[in-house]
Amino acid sequence: MRIAEAHDAVDARRQALNYAFAIKAGLGVEMSVGRRMLQMFERRPGMFHAAITGFRPAWNAFAKITRGSTTLGELVRTHPLAGRALSAMDR
């Protein structure tokens, strides 16, 4: 963030908008996916438990998330099947 280094008000506003966009693009995606996952878990906790304990890729994804080596948003972006499953369960 370079707002403090801005030379004038126009530059400060541009830097602030860039910062807001970066936050929305990164953290906003993570929060959106997390909110969707929580809503699905609240509707069908048994299904989530069955998926995590009975489907090895789901367990591996869960383990990576809890270890901090990946995030929900990253999984959805890099694994098309995860994104499709999330969308299907959203319906």
C-alpha positions as a printed Julia matrix, in Angstrom:
91×3 Matrix{Float64}:
   0.0     0.0     0.0
   1.47    3.31   -1.04
  -1.24    5.72    0.07
   1.12    7.39    2.54
   3.58    7.99   -0.32
   0.98    9.63   -2.59
   2.0    12.96   -4.07
  -1.48   14.47   -4.28
  -5.13   13.73   -3.57
  -5.71   12.09   -6.96
  -2.81    9.72   -6.43
  -3.98    8.95   -2.88
  -7.48    8.12   -4.16
  -6.08    5.9    -6.92
  -3.91    4.04   -4.41
  -6.85    3.64   -2.01
  -9.01    2.21   -4.82
  -6.22   -0.18   -5.82
  -5.95   -1.32   -2.21
  -9.72   -1.84   -1.91
  -9.73   -3.84   -5.15
  -6.84   -6.02   -3.95
  -8.65   -6.75   -0.67
 -11.9    -7.57   -2.48
 -10.12   -9.8    -5.01
  -8.26  -11.77   -2.36
 -10.08  -11.73    0.93
 -13.5   -11.19   -0.65
 -13.23  -14.43   -2.61
 -12.15  -16.37    0.48
 -15.01  -14.94    2.54
 -17.56  -15.66   -0.17
 -16.52  -19.3    -0.53
 -16.35  -19.71    3.24
 -19.85  -18.27    3.66
 -21.24  -20.66    1.02
 -19.54  -23.64    2.66
 -20.88  -22.68    6.08
 -24.42  -22.33    4.74
 -24.21  -25.76    3.13
 -22.77  -27.29    6.29
 -25.58  -25.78    8.37
 -28.18  -27.28    6.01
 -26.56  -30.74    5.71
 -23.92  -31.44    8.37
 -24.24  -35.22    7.91
 -23.47  -34.95    4.21
 -20.33  -32.94    4.93
 -19.18  -35.42    7.55
 -19.82  -38.34    5.18
 -17.95  -36.6     2.35
 -14.92  -35.78    4.49
 -14.68  -39.21    6.12
 -15.68  -41.32    3.11
 -14.19  -39.55    0.09
 -10.38  -39.39    0.13
 -10.02  -36.2    -2.01
 -12.41  -34.38    0.34
 -10.38  -35.52    3.34
  -7.14  -34.41    1.68
  -8.65  -30.99    0.93
  -9.87  -30.69    4.52
  -6.43  -31.63    5.83
  -4.71  -29.06    3.59
  -7.1   -26.32    4.71
  -6.7   -27.1     8.4
  -2.9   -27.26    8.06
  -2.93  -23.86    6.38
  -1.28  -25.06    3.18
  -4.28  -23.99    1.08
  -7.53  -22.07    1.37
 -11.12  -22.73    0.34
 -10.92  -20.08   -2.37
  -7.7   -21.52   -3.75
  -9.19  -25.02   -3.89
 -12.24  -23.78   -5.77
 -10.04  -21.83   -8.21
  -7.55  -24.62   -8.89
  -9.84  -27.65   -8.85
 -12.77  -27.27  -11.26
 -14.56  -30.27   -9.72
 -14.58  -28.54   -6.31
 -16.14  -25.45   -7.86
 -18.79  -27.5    -9.64
 -19.57  -29.46   -6.48
 -19.91  -26.24   -4.5
 -22.27  -24.8    -7.12
 -24.3   -28.01   -7.28
 -24.71  -28.14   -3.51
 -25.67  -24.45   -3.46
 -28.83  -25.22   -5.45
